[in-house]
Amino acid sequence: MFKDKFIVCISTISWDFLLQRHQIIMQKFAQNGNKIVYIENINPSFNFKLSIIFKIIKRLTMFIFKVNKTPKTNIEVISPFILPFKDKVSDFINRQLLLKILARKIAGKLNQPPIIWTYLATTNTLSLIKDLTPEFLIYDCVFDAQLHPNSPKDIKESEEKLIKSSNLVLTDNQLLFNRCKAFNKNTHLIHPGVNFESFTNLISLKEPTELKEIAHPRLCFFGGIDAIRIDLKLINYIAREKPDWNIVLFGPVINTDISLLKSRNIHFMGILKYKELPAYLNFMDVFILPYKLKPFTRSLFPAKIFECLASGKPIVSTPLEELTKFKDAIMLANLPEDFINCIEKALRYDTQEDINKRLAIAMNNSWDKRFDDICELIITEYRLNKNL
């Protein structure tokens, strides 16, 4: 097992955001005796909004008063203060001052050269990595930064530099695997996973009180509600065409106007803690994954697919390329009317055989198995890198 190392994780999300691959993998490293420094997003924004001002105030307050977000033993969370703007002056201040302060802060905690695990591939990231001089560099490439509308203009160049310089590259989907493999032979495909044991014995769970006022059938989507990825028009179409169905949405609304979703049969339930998720999912009838189909979403692998499968409930999704491999266990629909037809079929004809098929897939895609695979890859490449 890979342990007794100092791992610096450069993340794209806050520690207390929706529990994802970023936090889960770092938690497992910490549980195995590694020390983790988790750095929250250092990527500047292109859009000046009021939320950016609040972000500056929050980060500056945490920096000045040394607010501690450390969640568990062996994990320290750092919310670095950088200027969240993309211009030449801000870039200079960030790289020549603020990121160097951050690097010195991290270096003061080290008793050995760090392993850096990064989800970001920006020039800021490259600058921080250079200042930290890691002994081993891992790029976990889980979204298409080159096609994301909010990525820096130089992201293609900076990402290719990162891929080439990494000792190990991980991806969660085939499209990004193919791209990274062209620049680094040590690229491996590691899909998301699921804490399957959390979804066992669901029959003993009581229905959450706030769901009791919502009639069946209940269609559910959980996760970030983001207009870049999620087809709000499709959700609105389902609600309009089927007023007796109830659409239940869990998760944060991310820079998105949801006025289109103001309907009596669309219910926003807020953000769930991960440990609460199984109880709520157990009382849904069908899960919907209404992702947009466009170049950016070609590489999306919704990690929630395994949590949906682990619940045993039917799933209807738009045909994302990464989900077509599960076409025998989930239903895929491109056109809005086909989406509704699939939901109707799921409500009427779901069988125990269908349920067992979904559960089997989830069971074979546990986070424990994923983490073992990751550790094996790291140990192999680490030893090669050290000539052990």
N, C-alpha and C positions, 0 to 999 in steps of 0.2 A: 504494500500500500504506500502511496506517495504521502509522506508526512514530514514534520519538522522543518517545513520551508516557510518562507515569508512571501506571501502572494499579494501583489497590488492589482486590484481589479479597477480598470477604468471603464465605468459603466455609462450607458445612455439613459438610465432611469434612476430615480431616487430609490433609496433602500425601502422606504415605506410605501412605495407605489405598488400596483398589483404584483403579487408574487409571480415571478417568471423565472426563466432559465438563469438569468443573471444572479438572483439571490439564492436560488435553490442550489446551484453548483457551489457557490461560495460557502453556504451553510455546511454542505457536506465536506468540503475541504477543512473547514474549521473543526467539525466534529471529529475529523481524523487526525487532529493535532497540528494543523498548520495555522499560522497567524495571518489574518486577512486584514488588509486595508482596502476598504470599498470607497472609491471616489465617485461621487455623484456627478452628473453631467457637466462637462466643461465645454460644451459646444455652443458657440454664440448663436444668437437669433438674427434673422433678417427682418422680422416684422416688429416694428415698435408698437407695443400695446401697453395698456395699463397693467396687464399681468406681469410684464417685464419689470416695471417699476417695483411691484410687490416682491418679485423674485430678488431684485437687487437688495431691497431692504431686509428681506428674510436672510439671505446669505450673509450680508454684512453684519447683521445682528448676531448670527451664529458664530461668525468669525471673531467679533469683538468680545462677546461674552463666553466664547468657548463652549457653546451648547453641545452636549454629548448625546449623539443619536445611537451610540453603540448598543446593539440589541442583545448580543450574547457574548460569552467568553470567546476569546480568540478572534473577534471581529470588531474592527473600529471603522466607523462610517465618517467620512470627511465630506462636508459640503463646501467646496472651495469657492472663494469669492473671485470671480473674474468679471470683466466687463462683458455683458451679454449682447454685444453689437458686433457687426461685421464691417469694419472700416479699417483703414491703414493705421490710424492713431490707436484705436482699441487693440488691434492685432499686436502692435509694437508693445503697448503697455502689458498686455496679457503674457506675451512670450518672454519679454525681457525683464519683467518684474513679478507679476502675480503668479505665473506658473513656476518661476524659479523659487519664489517663497514657498509654494506648495511642495516642490521637490525637496527643498531643504527640510521642511517639516517632516516629510516622510523619511528622508535619509536619517534624521535624528532618531528614528525608531528602529533602525536596522542594526542587526548584528551579523548580517551576511548580505551578499548581493541578492536583490529580489527576483522573483519570477513575476513577470507582468502578463496579465490576462486582460486584453482590451476588447471592447465592443465598438469603440470609436476608431475611426480611421482618418481623422482630420489632421491638419497641420499642427493644431494645438496638441493633439495626441502625440504626434511624432516629436514635437519639442519636449514634452514632458518625459517621454520614453528616453530620449537622448540624455536628459539631465539625470535620470535615475540609473542609467547604465545597468540594465538587467543582465543576469546571467542566462536567462531563458525567456523567450518572448512568444506568447500565444495570441493569435487573433481569432476570436470567435465571431464569425461573420454570419449574422442571423437576419439581416435585412439588406435590401438592395439600396445602399447609400447613394449609388450613382444615379438612381432614378427617383429618389425621394425629393419632392419639391422644395424642401427646406434645407437641403444639403448645400455646403459651400460650393462655389464655382470650380474650385480646384480639387474637388473630392476624388475624381478619377485618378489624378496624379498622386495624391497623398495615399489613397488606398492601395494603389499598385506598389508604392514604396514600402508600405507596411507589410503587404503580402510577401514581397520578395525578402524582406529582412526578418520575417518571423521564423522561429524554429519549428513551429507547428501551427497549422491553420485548420480550424474546425468550421463547418457550415451545417446548417440544418435543412438544406434543400438541394436538389440536384442542379438547378440552374446556377446558384452561387458556387457550388462545388466545381462545376465545369470551368467557371470563370477563374476561380482561385487556383485550381490545379494547373492552369496554363502558366502561372507565374511561380508556383511553389509545389514541388512534387510531394511534399509532406502535408498534403491537404486530405482531410478525412470528413466523411459525412456522418454527423451525429444528430439524429432527430431529437425532438423534445421527448419528454416522458410524462409519467403520471405517478403520483403517490397512490397506488392502487389500493393499498390497505385502508386508506381513508374512506373508500367507497364500499367497504364490506359491511355487512350487518345493517344495511340501510333500513330494513324493515322495522327496526326498533326506534328509528328517529321520529320525533313528533313534528307535525306540520307547524312551521313558523306562523305565529299569530297574524303577521301582516299579509300573509298569503290567503288567509281564510276568506277574505272579502272578494277575492278574485276568482271568478267562476272558471270552470274547465269548459273547453280545452285551453290549456296554457301553452303558448309557444314562447320559448326562452332564448335570449341571446345574452351572454355574459362576457365582459371584457371592455376594453376601451372603445367608446363610441366616437369614432373619428371619421369625418367625411372623406378623408384621403383614402381610407380602406373600405368603409362600410357604405352600402347602398341604401341610403335613407329613403329614396324613392320607392325601392322595393318593399321596405318595411311599411311605408305609408300605403302602398297598393294593397298589401295583404290586409291591413287594418280596414281599409275602405271596402274591399270586396267581401270581406268576411267579418261583419260587425259582431257576430256572436263568438268569435275567437278572441282571446285575450293575449296580447303580446307583452311579455314581462322582460324588462331590460335591466340588467345589473352592470354597474361599472361607471367609471368617470366619463363625463362628456369632455372631449379634448379639442379645444379650438374649433368648435363646430356649432353652427346654428341649427337647433333642433326644432325650430318653429314648425317645420313640416310634419313633425311627429306629435302634434297636439291633437290627440284623439282620445275619446273616452275609453277605448279598448287598448290603449298603449300605456303601460305602467312603468315609470322610472322608479326603481327601488334603491338607488344609491349604490355605494361601494360595499361589497361584502368582505369580511375577513376570510382568509383562505380556509381556516378551520370550520367556518360556517357554511362553506360552499356545498358540501355533500347533502346537508339537510334541505337546502333550498332546491337543489337540482333534483332530488328524489321526488319532489312534488310537481314537477313539470311533465308535460305530455310529449312534446317534441322540441328538439333543439334546432334552431335555425342559424345558419352561417351565411348571411347575405352580403358577401364580399363583392366589391366591384371587380370587374374583369378589365384590366388595363395593364400596360407594361410594368408598372411598379409592383402590382400584386401578383405577377407571374411567379415571383420567388417566395411568396408568402407560404409559410407552413404554420397554420394556426395551432399553437400548442394546446389550445383548449379541446382539440379534436379527441385527444386521449381521455380527457376528463369527461367529455360527453359520452364516449364509448364506455368508460368505466361505470357510468350511471346505468347502462343497459338500455337507455331510452333511444327512440328513433332520432335520426339526424337528417336534415335536409339542407343542402348547401349549393351555392353556385359552384360551377365546375372549375375551381382553382386547380392548376396543373398538379400541385403536390397532393391534392386530395383524391385525384382520380385513381390512385393506387388502392383506395379503400372503397371503390365503387360497389363491391359485393356486400359491404356492411352499412353503407350510407347511401342516401339518394341524392343525385346531382341533377340540378335543373338550371337551365340558362335563361329561358323566357319567364317573365312574371307569372303567366298563366300556368306554365309547367310547374313552377314552384308551389303554387297553390294545390295543384293536382297531386303532387308528391306528398304534401302535408296531409291531404285528405286520405291518401292511401295509407300513410303511416298511422293515422288515427283509427282506421278501420281494420287493417289487416296485419298488424304487427303480431308476430308469433314468438313462442318461447325459443324456437330455433334461431330466429333473428336476434333475440336478446343474447343468447349464449354466444353467438358469433361475435357480437360487439364486445362482450366481456372478455372473450379469449384474446382478442386483439389488444385490448387495454392491458391485460395481465402480462402479455409478452413485451410490453413497452414501458416497464417501470423505470422510475428515476434511479433506483438502485442499480439496475442493469446498465443504464446509460452511464452512470458514474464509474462503474467498474471498467467499462470500455474506455472512458476518458483517461482514467488513471493508467491503464495498460499502455495507451498511446503515449502519454507523457513520459512514463518510465522508460519506454523504449527509446524515444527521441532524446530524452535527457541524458541517458547513458551514452548514446552515440555522440551527442554534443560534447560530453565530458571525456569521451574515449575510455569509458569504463568497461 
